[in-house]
Amino acid sequence: MTYSTWRIAPGQTKVNPATIRGRRYSCAAGSFIDIPDFDAEVLVSGYGWVALARNGHPTAERPLHALSSQRIFDSTLGVEIVSDGAGNWLHSGTGVAV
């Protein structure tokens, strides 16, 4: 099963720590955690956590055949990146190859 990660923060929720499908998630106020999308969706929609970035992948797991303009969150670098369609990834704010 392929999944992406979401970077989420507890925000103003009172449900911290939270247990989703037997997995316990805890995060200090003002910080964030990266978790699988299927659990992040529950924390965000049902428990009041805040999604900071979606569709995250570590640098080593970037899609190999991305379409031009496809955006992902590189969880290793902590930035959104965009594909040029030729196998290169660029920082979405600066345009510098990453």
Secondary structure, DSSP 8 states (H G I E B T S, - for coil): ----EEEEE-TT-S--SEEETTEEE---TT--EEEEHHHHHHHHHHH--EEEEEEEE-GGG--SS--TT-EEEETTTTEEEEE-SSS-EEETTT--B-
